[in-house]
C-alpha cells in the first residue's frame, strides 16, 4: 500500500474473502433391479466477488459452480459381496 501513498488500509475489504458464499446439494435415490439402487445428485456452490489484495484494485468475479453426478450403487458386484473392512 505504501507505493500508492496510502499507509492506512481502513475501509478496504479483506483480500480473497467474499461477502457471501454458500453451497447446497440435492440427491435422489431409487431402487433398481437385482439389489441395486440408482442415484442422481447435484451440487451448487456460490462464491461472491472478492478482491485479490488489500489494495482492492483487482477483483475476482462472482462464480457459480454446478456438479452433476449419476450412478448405480450395489452391495454385490458379480458373484462377490463387497465389504468395507475397518482400517487398522
C-alpha positions as CSV (number, residue, x, y, z in Angstrom):
1,X,0.0,0.0,0.0
2,X,2.9,2.3,0.5
3,X,3.6,2.5,-3.2
4,X,0.2,4.2,-3.6
5,X,0.9,6.7,-0.9
6,X,-1.7,5.1,1.4
7,X,-0.5,3.9,4.7
8,X,-3.8,3.0,6.3
9,X,-5.9,0.1,4.9
10,X,-9.0,1.1,6.9
11,X,-12.2,0.7,4.9
12,X,-10.7,-1.8,2.5
13,X,-12.1,-5.3,2.2
14,X,-10.0,-8.3,3.3
15,X,-8.5,-9.9,0.2
16,X,-9.8,-13.2,-1.2
17,X,-12.7,-13.4,1.2
18,X,-16.2,-12.8,-0.4
19,X,-19.0,-11.2,1.5
20,X,-21.3,-14.0,0.5
21,X,-20.7,-17.7,-0.3
22,X,-22.7,-20.9,0.1
23,X,-23.2,-24.4,-1.1
24,X,-26.2,-26.8,-1.4
25,X,-26.9,-30.2,-2.8
26,X,-29.8,-32.4,-3.7
27,X,-29.9,-36.2,-4.2
28,X,-32.5,-38.7,-5.3
29,X,-32.0,-42.4,-5.0
30,X,-34.4,-45.2,-6.0
31,X,-34.4,-49.0,-6.3
32,X,-33.3,-50.7,-9.5
33,X,-33.1,-54.4,-10.4
34,X,-31.1,-57.0,-8.5
35,X,-30.5,-55.3,-5.2
36,X,-29.1,-52.2,-6.9
37,X,-30.0,-48.5,-6.5
38,X,-29.5,-45.7,-8.9
39,X,-29.0,-42.1,-7.9
40,X,-28.7,-38.6,-9.2
41,X,-27.0,-35.8,-7.3
42,X,-26.3,-32.2,-8.0
43,X,-24.2,-29.7,-6.1
44,X,-24.2,-25.9,-6.4
45,X,-21.5,-23.6,-5.0
46,X,-21.7,-19.8,-4.9
47,X,-18.7,-17.7,-4.3
48,X,-19.2,-13.9,-4.4
49,X,-17.0,-11.2,-5.7
50,X,-13.7,-10.9,-3.9
51,X,-10.6,-8.7,-4.1
52,X,-7.2,-10.1,-4.9
53,X,-5.2,-7.9,-2.5
54,X,-5.7,-5.4,0.4
55,X,-5.4,-2.6,-2.1
56,X,-8.8,-3.6,-3.6
57,X,-7.8,-2.7,-7.2
58,X,-8.4,-6.0,-8.9
59,X,-11.1,-8.5,-8.1
60,X,-12.3,-12.0,-9.0
61,X,-15.9,-12.0,-10.3
62,X,-18.8,-14.0,-8.8
63,X,-18.7,-17.7,-9.5
64,X,-21.4,-20.3,-9.5
65,X,-20.3,-23.9,-9.9
66,X,-22.6,-26.8,-10.6
67,X,-21.7,-30.5,-10.5
68,X,-24.0,-33.3,-11.6
69,X,-23.4,-36.9,-10.7
70,X,-25.4,-40.1,-11.6
71,X,-24.6,-43.7,-10.8
72,X,-25.6,-47.2,-9.6
73,X,-25.0,-48.5,-6.1
74,X,-24.7,-52.2,-5.4
75,X,-24.0,-54.4,-2.4
76,X,-22.8,-57.1,-4.7
77,X,-20.6,-57.0,-7.8
78,X,-20.7,-60.1,-9.9
79,X,-20.6,-63.1,-7.5
80,X,-18.6,-61.4,-4.8
81,X,-20.0,-59.5,-1.9
82,X,-18.5,-56.0,-1.4
83,X,-17.5,-55.5,2.3
84,X,-15.9,-52.5,3.9
85,X,-13.1,-53.5,6.2
86,X,-12.1,-51.3,9.2
87,X,-8.8,-49.6,8.9
88,X,-6.3,-50.8,11.4
